[in-house]
Amino acid sequence: MLTPSYITNFDTRQLPRHECEYVIIGSGIAGLYTAYAASQSGSRVILLTKQAADNSNTDKAQGGIAAAISTSDSPELHLEDTLLAGAGLCDREAVRILVSEGPDRVRDLIGMGAHFDYKDGELALTREGAHSRRRILHASGDATGAEIQRALTDRVRRDKNIQILEDHLAVDLLVKENVCHGVLALDRRSNDLKVFWGKAVILATGGLGQLYEYSTNPEVATGDGIAIAYRAGAEVMDMEFIQFHPTVLSLSGAPRFLISEAVRGEGAYLRNRYGDRFMTRYHALAELAPRDIVVRAILTEMGITASERVFLDLSHLTPDLISERFPTIMKTCAAYGLDITRDPIPVAPAAHYMMGGVKTNLNGETSIHGLYACGETACLGVHGANRLASNSLLDGLVFGWRIVQWVKKYGVDYCPGRCYFNCDRLLSQPSEVNYQSIRKEIQVLMGQYAGPVRTSQGLIKALEKLESYGYIARYEVSGPEEIEVRNMLEVGHLVAEAALVRTESRGGHYRMDAPQPVERWLKHVIIRR
C-alpha cells in the first residue's frame, strides 16, 4: 500500500478557511522580506510561522551578509568566489543574479531601518573564508542576523496588508493536478487544523539542522518545508550537500554556540590540543579556506590528537578589536569562564546549512504550479556543493524578491477554494509511539552515518534504521512534536539516499570510500516522490 500524501485526517469543508493572494510559510529573512515585497503592490499576505516570528536561523546569524558594494570590489569578483567555493556545481546564472541584484536588496534593508556597522563614515566591511575581498556587512559586531530580523519583523508587523500568524505549523500542502491551492496548518495554541488558500504559496521555512545532535540551528529547523513539498510531489535537489560549520563552541556544560567565520576573517588561528597551528598544512588560504576543507582538517586533527575539539586562538588580536567586533561571542564565552582575549575557544564542527532543498528555477517556481520556495528551503544551484560564507542571507532577499516580481506578472490565475481536499487514506488513531525518543535516535544516527564524513556502508545502515520507523506512517499525527518527527524522517531519508547515490566527494559531501571528485558527477541528484 502506498504511503499517504498527508499525515493527518482532515476534510477542508469542515475546517476554518482563510484566503489571500500570498501564503508565506516561515519568518526568517526570506519569508519576511518576501512578505514585504508582496505587500508593496497592495497584495494581501498571510505569513505563517511555527513559533514566535523572531525564532529563526536568521536571528542566530552572526557573521554578516555579503554584497559587492565597495569600490575595491565587484559583482564579478563575488561571482568567481562563489563559483570556486561551490566546487563545480553552482548554476552560473543563478550566482550572477545573486551577486548583481544583491547590493540593491541590501540597500532595501538599510532603507527599512537595518543598522549596519560603520567606520569613518563608510560601511564597515569584513572578510570571511574563501572571499577575495572585504565585502561582509555586519551589525553590532557579531549580531547581524538579529538586527536584520528586528528590522524586517518591525516593518512587517506595521504593514496593514500582512497578517502574521505565530504558532501556526504547516502540516501539508493542498495540491491537486499538480497545482498548489493552499496549506493545511495546525494552530499550536488551540491544536485545531486550519486551511489557508492562496494564489501563491511560498515556502521559506529554513533548514534542517535539527536532523543532527550538534547544530547551530534553533529547535524549529526540522526541514518542514522540504518534507511537505516532497510529500506533495515536488522535486528536491542536492540533498546530500549539508554544510557543517567548522567552529562551534564545544565546552562541557555549554550549549553548542556558533563562533562566527568572521573571527577567522579578522585573523584568529586554529590550533590543536598541543597548541600547533595546523590549517597552513591543509590549504593555501589556511584559516580562510572553504568551510568543507576547514571542517575535514579539524576532524583530522581531532583524530590525530585523540581529542574531541580544537581551539580558536584570538590572543594575538587586540582586546579592543575583539570587544568591538565580537561582543556577543565574548559575552557568551565569558558566561562559561572564558576570556577570549587570552583563552583559546574550544570548538568543533556542527551542522549549519542545507545547500540542497526544494528544486526551483531562477524565479522561485517549483515543479508544482503555484508553489514557490526561497531561502534555505530552496535549491536552484546558487550555492553548489558548498555555500560561500555570508551568501545565505543575500540568497533569501534576492530570490524572495524575484518570486514576487514573477507572480505579479505571470502567477497562476485560478480561484483557490473551489475544490476540496481530504486525506487520501484514513489514518489510524495515534498509538503509544515515543516520538521524543525517535527524534533523538534520528539525530544520533544522522551524525554518525550522514555527517561530515560518510561511507556507503554507514549510509545503508542509516537508511535501514530510518526505514524501520516506517510503521508510524499509518498513524495520524496529533501534535507539533509528531509532525516534526515525521518531517525529520522524510528529510533524513532524502539526505541519506542522495549521499549514497553520489559516489564521489565534493564540497559538503565527503565519502571516505570515494574521496576524490569525479568529473561525471558534475550533475545534480534530483528526487521526486
N, C-alpha and C positions, 0 to 999 in steps of 0.2 A: 504494500500500500504506500502511495506517495506521501511524503511529509506535507502537512497542510501549509498553505501560504500564510496563514495567520496563526497567532499564538494565543488567542482568546476567542471565546464565543461572543458574537455580537450580531446585531441587526441594526443598520443605520436608521431604519424607520422608527426605531424605538428609543433613539438617543437624542440628547440635546444637540442642535446643529448651529453652526456659525458659518458665515460666508463672507469672503472678501477677495480682493484681487490677488494678494500675495499672502501665502502662509509660509513663514520662515521658521525653521527649527534650529535653535542654537543662539546663544547670546554672547559669543566671543566677538573678535574684531570682524570676522566675515559676516556673521548674522546681523550685528548691529549696523555696520556700515551699509550693507545691502538694504536693510530696512530704511535707513536714512535716505539712500539714493532713490528707492522706490517712492517714498513719500513726497519727494520734491516735485513730482508731476501730479500730485493730488491723489494718488492711489491709496486705497485703504490697505493697511498691513496688520496682520496678527503675527506676533512673534512668540513662539512657544519655547520655554526653557525649563529643563527638568528640575532645577533647584532655584536658587537666587540668581538674578540676572548677572551678577558680577562673579559668579563661580565658574571660571573658565580657564582654559590654558592661557589665554591672552593675559589675564590678570597676573599669572605667575611668571610671564616672560620678563627676563632681566636685561639681557644684553642690549637690544635695540631693534631698529628697523633700518634695513639697508636701502639706500637710494643714491643715485649718482647726481648729487646736487652741487658738489664742489667744482670750482673752476679747474682743479687739477684732475678731475675725474670725468668719465663719460659713460653713457649707456653701453657703448661698445666694449669698454673695459669690464663693466659689470657683467655683460653678457658672456665674455670669454671666461671670467672667473666662475660663473655659474655652470657653464658647459664643462669646464675642467673638473669641478667638484662632482658633477653628475655622472662621471665615469662612462660616458658614451651613450647614455640612454635619455638625455634631455631632448625634448621636442624644441628645435631651434626657434621656430616661430613663436611658440608659447613663451620662451625665455625672452625673445625680442620684445614681445608685448609687455612682459613683466617689467623689464628694465627701462623701456621707453615711456610707458604710461605711469610707472611708479612714482616719479617725482611729483606729478600733478596730484596724485592721490594723497601723498604725504602732505602737500600744501593744503589739501582739503582738511586733513586732520588738524593742522595748525590753525586754519580758519575756524574750525569748530571749537577751538579752545584748548587743544592739547599743548601742554607746556614742555617743550624740549629744552635741554640744557644749552646755554650759550657761553661763549668765551670771547672776550674782546669784541662784542657786538655781532659775532658770527655764530651760526650753529656749531656747537662742539661736536666733532666727528671722531669716532674711534675706529680701530681696525680689529677684525677678528680673523679666525683661521681661514686660510685659502682666499682671502680678499687681497688684491694687489694695491688697494688704496684705502685711505681712511674715508669710509662712507656710511658709518653706522651712527644714526641719530640716537640719542639716549635721553632719558628724563630722570631727574632726581638721582643721578649717578647710575644706579642699577635697578630702578623701578619703572622701566619704560612701559612694560605691559600694563601695570596698574594705572599709570597715568593715561594711557590710551583707553583703557577700559572705563576709567572715570569720565573722560571727556565724551566718549561715544554714548555711554549709558545716560549721562545727564542730558545730552542732546536729544536722544531718542525718547526719553521719558517726557520731555516737554512738547513733543510733536503730537498734535491732535489727530493726525492720520494713522498713528501707530498705537496699537494696543499690546502691551507686554503682559503675557500670562505666565507668571512664575509657577513653579511646582506643577508643571504640565509636561508629562513624559510621553513622547511619541511612542506608540505601540507598533503600528503598522501603517503602510501606505495603502490607499484605496485606489487600486489600478484595475481597469477593465479594458480589454482590447488594446493593450499597450499604451493607454492614456491614463495619467495620474489625475484623479479628480480631487484628492484631498488626503487628510490624515486622520487616523484614529488615535486619540490621545487619552492618557489617564490623568485625571486631576488627583494629584497625590494627597491633597488635603481632604477631599471627600471620598476618595477611592472610586469615583464614578468615571465611566467612559464618556467621551465627547467626540463629536465629529466636526472637523474643520474643512469646509470646502474651499478650494482656491483655484483660480485660473493658472497660477504659477505656484508650485510647491518647491521650496528651496531648502536643501539640506546644508546646514552649516554647524554640524554637531561636534566638530573637533576630532580628536584622535582616539587611540585605543590603548594608551599606556597602562591602564589597569589590567590588561592581559598579563602583566608581569608583576612579580612580587616587589621589585625595586623599580620605581618610576618617578620621574619629575612631574607627572601629570596629576591633577586633582582626582578625587574619587569618582567624579562624574564621567571621566573619559573611558567609557566602556565600549566604544565602537558602535554606538547605536545607529548612527546614520548609515554606515556601511551595511550593517546587518539588515535593517529594514528595507534598504534598497535592493540588496541581494535577494531577500525573500520575495520581493515584488517582481523579480525578473530582470533587474538592471545588471549591466556588465560592470565588473570590478576589475582593476588592473594593478599590477606591480605590488601585490600584497606581500611579497617576500622581502620588500625593502623597508626595514624599520631602522631608524637611526637611534643609536644608543649614545647618550651624551657622555663624553669622557670623564667629566669632573662633577661628581655629585657627592655631597658630604657623606662620609662613611665613618660614623662615630658611634660607638656603643651607647645606647640610651637616647640617641637623637634620631628624629625622623630624617628620611632622605630629603636633601635640600639642594637645589641647583646652585652650583658655583659657576657663574656666567663665563662663557667663552671670552668675554671682554677682559677678564682677569689675565688670561694669557695674552690677549691683544695688547695689554698695557705693559707686558714684559715679564710676567710670572714664569717660573720654571717648574717643570715636573721632575720630581726626584723619587727614587725608590727608597725602600726602608733603610738602606745603608747611606742615603744622602747623595747618591750618584745621579747627576742629571743625565737622563737616558734618551730623550727624544732626538738628540743630534745623531744617534746611531740608527734611527729608523727613517728619517726623511730630511731632505734639504731644508725644508721650512721649519723643522724642529717642532716646537710647541704650536706653531701656526699651521701645521699640516691639516688636511681634511679630517673631519671627525672620525670617519671609519678607521683611518690609519692610526690616529691617536688612541682610539679605543683598543685596537688589537695590540699596539705597543704596550699599553698599560696592562692588558691581560697577560702578555708575555712576561713582563717584568714581575707581575704578581706571582706567576708560576715559577720563574727562576728563583725568586727570593722567598718563596713559600709564605706569601703574605696575602691578606685579604684586601689590601689597599696600597695606594701610592700617596705621594704628598705634593701639594701645590705650595710653592715657596715664593712669598712676596717680600721677604725680609730685606732684599736689596733695593726695593722701591721706597720712596719717601713716605712717611706716615701721612703727610698732608695729601698726597696723591691718592693714597688708599682710602682715606676717610672721605675725600671728596667724590671719588668715583664709585666706591662700593659701600655706601653706608648701610644698606640692608644686609649684605653679606657680613659685614663687620659686626653689626648688632646681633645677628642670629648666631654667629660663631661665638661671640662673647658670652651669650647665654649658656653656652656649654663649656666655658672656661678657656676658650681660645682667643688669644690676642693675635690677629692675623698680621699685624705689623712686625711680629717677631716669631710667632709659632707657625709651623707649616700646617696646612689644612689637609686632613686625611680625606682622600677622595677615591671613588671607584665608579665605573660606568653604570648607567641605569637607562631603562627605556625612556625615550624622549619624544620622538616624532615619527609619524607614519608618512612615508613618501607615496605609498600606494593609496588606493581608495576607490570611490565610485568613478568610473570612467566618464569623462566629459570631453566635449570639444572646446574650442577657444572661446565660446560664448556660454560655457557652463551647462550646455544641454547634455543630459544623459541619454541612454538608449531608450528611455521611456518618455513619450511626449508629455510635456507639461511638468516634468520633473527636472530640477536643476540642482547643481551642487557646487560649492565653493569652499575655499579654505582647506584645512587639513583633511576633511572628509572626502574631498575631490581628488582626482588624479587625471591630469592631462599631459603629464610628462615634463612639467616645468622644473621639477627637482631631480629628475632622472633617478639614478641609483643611490644618490647621496645628496641631501639638501645642503646648499651653501648657507652658512650661518647668517641669521637675521633676514633671510628671504621669506620666511613663513608669514610674518605679519603683513609684508608687502603683498604676498600672494592673495590673502583674504580680501584686501582692499581692491586690488586691480580686477580680479575676476568676479567679485561680487558686483562691482560697478558695471562690468560688461554684461552680466546677466540681465540687469535692469534695462540697459540700452537695447538689448536684443528683444526682451519681452515686450517693451513698448512698441517696437517696430513689427515684430513677427510672431509674437506669442500666440499659442494655440487659442483659437476663438471657439469656445464652447461654453455651455451653461452648466456649471457644476451643480450637483444635487439632483439632476433629473433622473438618475438611476440610483438603485440602492445596492448595498453590499451586505453580505453576511459571511460567516466563517464557512469555508468550503467543505469542512468535515467537522462534525460535532466532537469537541474535545472533552475528555473525561474531567471530572472534578479534581482539584488538586489533591495529591496524596502526601504522605509523610516523606517528602524529599528534603534533605538538608542542603538547601541552596547555599548557605554560608560556607559549608564545608566544601562543596563543589567549586565555589568561586576561588577559595584558597588553593585547592588542588590544581585548578587551571593555571593559576599564577605561577606556582612552583614548576609545573610541567613545562610551560612555555619558556620559562627562564632556563630550565635545564636542557631542553632539546631544540628550542627555536629562538635562542638568544643571539648574542653577537657572533658565536661560533657554533656551526651546525655540522651534522653528518647525516647521510641518508638513513643509517640505522636508527639514529636518535629521532629523526623526523617521522619515521614509520612508527616508532614507539609512541610518539606524541599523538599521531592520528589514531592509532588503535585505542589509546586511552580516551581521547575525546569522543570517539565513536561509541565507547562503552556507556556514555551518558545519553545515548540516543533515545533511551526509553522515556525520558522526560518530555519528549516532543508530543506524546499523546495526551499530556495533561494541560489543562488550561492554566495560564498564569493568573495570579490573583493579587499581585502587588509589585512595587518597583524592583525589589531585590530579585524576584524571579524573572522579570523582564530583562534586567541587566545580565543575569547569568545566561539566559538563553542567547542574548546578543553576543556575549563573550565566547560562548561555544561556537556560534556561527563564524565569527571573525577569526577565532583561533584555528578552526578548520581551514579557512581560506589562506591564512598565513603559512601554516604548515604544508598545505598542498602545493602552493606556489613555490615554496622553498625547496620542496622535494623535486619538483619538475625542473627547476633551473639548476642544471648540473655544471655549474661553474661558480666562481667567486667574483663579485662585482659590487663596489660601493658598500652599502649597508648589509649586503648578503654575503656571508663568508662560509664556505663549505670546506672543512678540513680534508674531505675525501675528493675535492675538486678545487684546489687552492688558487688556480690561475683563471683569469678571464679568458673566454673563448669567443672568437670573432662571430661564429654562427649564432651566438646568444645575444647579438646586438638587436634584440627584439623584445617585445613585451609579452608577459603572461596575462591573458585576459580570461576571466572565468565568468560564466553566466549559468544561472540555475537552469 
